[in-house]
């Protein structure tokens, strides 16, 4: 049975939680809250895109995209600062990592927002660079190395300048 990438459906929540938790369980830069972030985004109605990868009837991957805000450097409204999104978390079950599932998920998710102004991601430049993401000093995420915060211009004529803010769901804390 071939890989199926499809929108999240009611009833997928537990499988998405498990895949995301397992995907980040040993990740060096993981907060351990990625699965909670996805649940919080869903609860806030902030999942602009939520796609799953299904193989032989089982969910083996998930990708989320949510709106971000851009706070201009000078505090004034910046043309083109609306319509920007953040990619992530991107999760693939550990026993299926390295098989192209993550690439399929990211490709499908970006296609779903192709009329947006742009998208940002916090992640490995070597991985996300293949999709066209590049570091850009005009958009910053405080507290992270600039090379890991990357921008993909979609419909925007120019990239706005400012500080990117993710949905409050990203501030969720782990519960023991």
C-alpha positions in Angstrom: 0.0 0.0 0.0 1.5 3.4 -1.0 2.0 6.3 1.3 -1.0 8.5 1.7 -0.6 12.1 2.9 -4.0 13.5 3.8 -5.6 16.2 6.0 -6.1 15.3 9.7 -9.5 13.8 10.4 -11.5 13.5 13.7 -10.1 10.5 15.5 -6.5 11.1 14.4 -5.6 13.0 17.5 -4.2 10.1 19.6 -2.1 8.8 16.7 -0.7 12.3 16.0 0.1 12.7 19.7 1.9 9.4 19.8 3.8 9.9 16.5 4.9 13.4 17.5 6.0 12.3 21.0 7.9 9.3 19.7 9.5 11.3 16.8 11.0 13.8 19.3 11.7 11.5 22.2 15.5 11.4 21.7 15.9 14.6 19.6 18.8 16.7 20.8 17.0 20.1 20.6 13.6 18.9 21.6 11.6 20.6 24.3 9.7 17.4 24.9 6.5 19.3 24.4 6.0 19.0 20.6 3.0 16.7 21.0 1.4 19.1 23.5 2.0 22.0 21.1 0.1 20.3 18.4 -2.8 19.6 20.8 -2.8 23.2 22.0 -2.7 24.5 18.4 -5.7 22.3 17.6 -7.5 23.4 20.7 -6.9 27.1 19.9 -8.1 26.6 16.3 -4.6 27.6 15.1 -3.8 24.6 12.9 -3.9 26.2 9.5 -2.6 22.9 8.1 -2.5 19.6 9.8 -1.6 16.7 7.5 -0.9 13.1 8.4 1.1 10.5 6.6 -0.6 7.1 6.5 1.1 3.8 5.6 -0.9 0.6 5.6 -3.7 2.2 7.6 -1.4 3.6 10.3 -0.4 7.2 11.0 3.4 7.3 10.7 3.9 11.1 10.3 2.4 14.5 10.9 3.0 18.1 9.9 1.5 21.3 11.4 1.5 24.8 10.0 0.2 27.7 12.1 0.0 31.5 11.6 2.8 33.6 13.0 3.0 37.3 13.7 5.7 39.7 12.7 6.5 42.6 15.0 8.2 45.3 13.0 11.5 46.6 14.2 10.3 50.2 14.4 6.9 49.2 15.9 5.0 50.4 12.8 2.9 48.2 10.6 5.0 46.6 7.9 3.5 46.0 4.5 3.6 42.2 3.8 3.7 41.3 7.5 0.3 39.6 7.3 -0.2 36.1 5.8 3.0 34.5 7.3 3.0 31.0 8.7 5.3 28.8 10.8 6.1 25.2 9.7 6.3 22.6 12.5 6.4 20.4 14.3 7.2 17.9 11.6 7.1 14.4 13.0 7.8 10.9 11.6 7.7 7.8 13.6 11.3 6.8 14.4 11.2 3.5 12.5 10.1 5.3 9.4 12.5 8.3 9.5 14.9 8.7 6.6 12.4 7.1 4.1 11.0 10.3 2.5 7.9 10.6 4.6 9.0 13.9 6.2 9.7 15.3 2.7 6.3 14.2 1.5 4.6 15.9 4.5 6.5 19.2 4.1 5.9 19.3 0.4 2.1 18.7 0.9 1.9 21.3 3.7 3.7 24.0 1.7 1.5 23.3 -1.2 -1.5 23.9 1.0 -0.3 27.5 1.8 1.1 28.4 -1.6 -0.9 31.6 -1.7 0.4 32.8 1.7 3.0 35.5 1.9 5.7 33.2 3.3 6.6 30.6 5.9 9.3 30.3 8.6 10.8 27.3 10.2 13.1 26.6 13.1 15.2 23.6 12.2 18.2 22.0 10.4 19.3 24.2 7.5 20.5 21.2 5.6 17.1 19.6 5.7 14.8 22.6 5.2 17.1 24.2 2.7 16.0 21.6 0.1 12.5 23.2 0.2 13.9 26.6 -0.4 14.1 27.9 3.2 17.1 30.2 3.9 18.2 32.2 6.9 17.3 35.9 6.4 18.4 38.6 8.7 15.2 40.6 8.2 13.2 38.1 10.2 14.4 36.9 13.6 13.4 34.6 16.3 15.0 35.7 19.6 17.1 33.2 21.5 17.9 30.9 18.6 21.0 30.8 16.3 20.2 32.7 13.2 21.2 29.9 10.8 18.5 27.6 12.3 15.7 30.1 11.8 14.8 30.1 8.1 12.4 31.9 5.7 10.6 30.8 2.6 9.1 33.6 0.6 6.0 32.5 -1.2 3.7 35.2 -2.5 5.5 38.1 -0.7 7.2 40.6 -3.0 9.6 41.4 -0.2 10.3 39.9 3.2 9.2 42.1 6.0 11.7 43.1 8.7 10.9 42.2 12.3 10.6 39.7 15.1 8.6 36.6 14.5 6.1 35.5 17.2 4.6 32.0 17.3 1.1 31.2 18.6 0.9 31.0 22.4 0.5 27.2 22.1 4.2 27.0 21.6 4.7 28.2 25.2 3.1 25.1 26.6 5.1 23.4 29.3 5.6 19.7 29.9 3.5 18.0 32.5 5.0 15.2 34.6 
